[in-house]
Amino acid sequence: MENVFHDYYFRIQPEVTISDLAALKQSEGEPAQDFITRFRKLKMKCRIP
């Protein structure tokens, strides 16, 4: 029961690295503004400023 509780409430988000940001590419047909928004959201999860 404790494991189920931890799995539900304490999900650890994977850490984003600089290489993850560098590998991010705009999808085909994706508007530039959507890509920029997605990049900025991912950048906020990166620990290195």
DSSP file (Angstrom, degrees, kcal/mol; ACC not computed):
  #  RESIDUE AA STRUCTURE BP1 BP2  ACC     N-H-->O    O-->H-N    N-H-->O    O-->H-N    TCO  KAPPA ALPHA  PHI   PSI    X-CA   Y-CA   Z-CA
    1    1 A M     >        0   0    0      0, 0.0     4,-2.1     0, 0.0     5,-0.1   0.000 360.0 360.0 360.0 -39.8    0.0    0.0    0.0
    2    2 A E  H  >  +     0   0    0      1,-0.2     4,-2.5     2,-0.2     5,-0.2   0.898 360.0  52.2 -63.0 -40.2    2.9    2.4    0.8
    3    3 A N  H  > S+     0   0    0      1,-0.2     4,-2.6     2,-0.2    -1,-0.2   0.884 108.0  51.0 -64.6 -38.3    4.4    1.8   -2.6
    4    4 A V  H  > S+     0   0    0      2,-0.2     4,-1.9     1,-0.2    -1,-0.2   0.911 110.0  50.5 -64.5 -42.3    1.2    2.6   -4.4
    5    5 A F  H  X S+     0   0    0     -4,-2.1     4,-2.7     2,-0.2     5,-0.4   0.937 112.8  45.6 -59.7 -48.4    0.9    5.8   -2.4
    6    6 A H  H  X S+     0   0    0     -4,-2.5     4,-2.2     1,-0.2    -2,-0.2   0.895 111.2  52.6 -65.2 -40.0    4.5    6.8   -3.3
    7    7 A D  H  < S+     0   0    0     -4,-2.6    -1,-0.2    -5,-0.2    -2,-0.2   0.859 115.4  41.8 -63.0 -34.2    4.0    5.9   -6.9
    8    8 A Y  H  < S+     0   0    0     -4,-1.9     3,-0.3    -5,-0.2    -2,-0.2   0.910 127.2  26.2 -80.2 -43.6    0.9    8.1   -7.1
    9    9 A Y  H  < S+     0   0    0     -4,-2.7     2,-0.2     1,-0.2    -3,-0.2   0.679 118.4  51.8 -99.3 -19.3    2.0   11.1   -5.1
   10   10 A F     <  +     0   0    0     -4,-2.2     2,-0.5    -5,-0.4    -1,-0.2  -0.403  64.2 160.8-119.9  56.8    5.8   11.3   -5.5
   11   11 A R        -     0   0    0     -3,-0.3     2,-0.6    -2,-0.2    -4,-0.1  -0.657  32.8-141.0 -77.2 125.1    6.4   11.0   -9.2
   12   12 A I        -     0   0    0     -2,-0.5    -2,-0.1     3,-0.0     3,-0.0  -0.777  11.4-137.1 -91.2 124.4    9.9   12.3   -9.9
   13   13 A Q        -     0   0    0     -2,-0.6     3,-0.1     1,-0.1     2,-0.0  -0.622  28.4-107.0 -79.6 136.2   10.1   14.3  -13.0
   14   14 A P        -     0   0    0      0, 0.0     2,-0.2     0, 0.0    -1,-0.1  -0.341  36.3-110.8 -63.4 143.0   13.2   13.5  -15.1
   15   15 A E        -     0   0    0      1,-0.0     2,-0.4    31,-0.0    31,-0.1  -0.538  26.5-133.7 -77.0 138.5   15.9   16.1  -15.1
   16   16 A V  B     -a   46   0A   0     29,-1.0    31,-0.8    -2,-0.2    32,-0.3  -0.777  22.4-161.4 -94.4 134.3   16.4   18.0  -18.3
   17   17 A T     >  -     0   0    0     -2,-0.4     4,-1.7    29,-0.1     3,-0.2  -0.631  33.7-106.3-109.7 170.0   20.0   18.5  -19.5
   18   18 A I  H  > S+     0   0    0      1,-0.2     4,-2.4    -2,-0.2     5,-0.2   0.874 121.4  56.1 -61.8 -37.7   21.6   20.9  -21.9
   19   19 A S  H  > S+     0   0    0      1,-0.2     4,-1.8     2,-0.2    -1,-0.2   0.848 103.3  54.8 -66.4 -32.1   21.9   18.0  -24.4
   20   20 A D  H  > S+     0   0    0      2,-0.2     4,-0.7     1,-0.2    -1,-0.2   0.912 110.0  46.4 -63.5 -41.8   18.2   17.4  -24.2
   21   21 A L  H >< S+     0   0    0     -4,-1.7     3,-0.7     1,-0.2    -2,-0.2   0.893 111.6  51.2 -67.0 -38.9   17.6   21.1  -25.1
   22   22 A A  H 3< S+     0   0    0     -4,-2.4    -1,-0.2     1,-0.2    -2,-0.2   0.830 109.1  51.2 -67.6 -30.9   20.1   20.9  -27.9
   23   23 A A  H 3< S+     0   0    0     -4,-1.8    -1,-0.2    -5,-0.2     2,-0.2   0.591  83.6 111.8 -82.0 -10.8   18.4   17.8  -29.3
   24   24 A L    <<  -     0   0    0     -3,-0.7     2,-0.3    -4,-0.7    -3,-0.0  -0.457  47.9-176.1 -68.5 129.7   15.0   19.4  -29.3
   25   25 A K        -     0   0    0     -2,-0.2     2,-0.3     0, 0.0    -2,-0.1  -0.918  31.1-103.0-128.7 153.6   13.7   19.9  -32.9
   26   26 A Q        -     0   0    0     -2,-0.3     3,-0.1     1,-0.1     6,-0.1  -0.590  41.2-123.6 -74.7 130.3   10.7   21.6  -34.3
   27   27 A S    >   -     0   0    0     -2,-0.3     3,-2.0     1,-0.1     2,-0.3  -0.354  35.0 -89.2 -72.1 154.8    8.1   19.0  -35.5
   28   28 A E  T 3  S+     0   0    0      1,-0.3    -1,-0.1    -2,-0.1     0, 0.0  -0.486 115.5  11.5 -66.3 126.7    7.0   19.0  -39.1
   29   29 A G  T 3  S+     0   0    0      1,-0.3    -1,-0.3    -2,-0.3    -2,-0.1   0.412  94.0 133.9  85.9  -1.8    3.9   21.3  -39.4
   30   30 A E    <   -     0   0    0     -3,-2.0    -1,-0.3     1,-0.1     5,-0.0  -0.692  59.9-118.6 -82.7 127.4    4.5   22.7  -35.9
   31   31 A P     >  -     0   0    0      0, 0.0     4,-2.0     0, 0.0     3,-0.3  -0.313  19.2-120.3 -63.3 148.7    4.2   26.5  -35.7
   32   32 A A  H  > S+     0   0    0      1,-0.2     4,-2.5     2,-0.2     5,-0.2   0.875 112.7  55.5 -58.6 -39.3    7.3   28.4  -34.6
   33   33 A Q  H  > S+     0   0    0      1,-0.2     4,-2.1     2,-0.2    -1,-0.2   0.882 107.0  49.8 -63.4 -38.6    5.5   29.9  -31.7
   34   34 A D  H  > S+     0   0    0     -3,-0.3     4,-2.4     2,-0.2    -1,-0.2   0.894 111.0  49.6 -66.4 -40.0    4.4   26.5  -30.4
   35   35 A F  H  X S+     0   0    0     -4,-2.0     4,-2.7     2,-0.2    -2,-0.2   0.918 110.6  49.7 -64.1 -43.5    8.0   25.2  -30.7
   36   36 A I  H  X S+     0   0    0     -4,-2.5     4,-2.5     2,-0.2    -2,-0.2   0.907 111.6  49.0 -63.1 -41.5    9.3   28.2  -28.8
   37   37 A T  H  X S+     0   0    0     -4,-2.1     4,-2.2     2,-0.2    -1,-0.2   0.917 112.0  48.2 -63.1 -43.9    6.7   27.7  -26.0
   38   38 A R  H  X S+     0   0    0     -4,-2.4     4,-2.0     2,-0.2    -2,-0.2   0.898 112.2  49.8 -63.9 -40.6    7.6   24.0  -25.8
   39   39 A F  H  X S+     0   0    0     -4,-2.7     4,-2.6     1,-0.2    -2,-0.2   0.921 110.4  49.5 -63.6 -44.9   11.3   24.9  -25.6
   40   40 A R  H  X S+     0   0    0     -4,-2.5     4,-1.6     2,-0.2    -2,-0.2   0.887 109.9  50.8 -63.7 -39.1   10.8   27.5  -22.9
   41   41 A K  H  < S+     0   0    0     -4,-2.2     4,-0.5     1,-0.2    -1,-0.2   0.904 113.7  44.9 -64.4 -40.8    8.8   25.1  -20.8
   42   42 A L  H >< S+     0   0    0     -4,-2.0     3,-1.1     1,-0.2     4,-0.3   0.874 108.6  57.5 -69.8 -37.0   11.5   22.4  -21.1
   43   43 A K  H >< S+     0   0    0     -4,-2.6     3,-1.3     1,-0.3    -1,-0.2   0.836  98.5  60.3 -62.8 -33.3   14.2   25.0  -20.4
   44   44 A M  T 3< S+     0   0    0     -4,-1.6    -1,-0.3     1,-0.3    -2,-0.2   0.728 101.4  54.6 -68.3 -19.9   12.5   25.9  -17.1
   45   45 A K  T <  S+     0   0    0     -3,-1.1   -29,-1.0    -4,-0.5     2,-0.4   0.497  86.4 102.3 -89.0  -4.5   13.0   22.2  -16.0
   46   46 A C  B <   -a   16   0A   0     -3,-1.3   -29,-0.1    -4,-0.3   -31,-0.0  -0.652  62.4-153.4 -82.7 132.1   16.7   22.4  -16.7
   47   47 A R  S    S+     0   0    0    -31,-0.8    -1,-0.1    -2,-0.4   -30,-0.1   0.756  76.4  77.9 -77.8 -24.8   18.9   22.8  -13.6
   48   48 A I              0   0    0    -32,-0.3    -2,-0.1     1,-0.1   -32,-0.0  -0.760 360.0 360.0 -89.1 123.6   21.8   24.6  -15.4
   49   49 A P              0   0    0      0, 0.0    -1,-0.1     0, 0.0    -2,-0.0   0.515 360.0 360.0 -69.2 360.0   21.0   28.2  -16.0
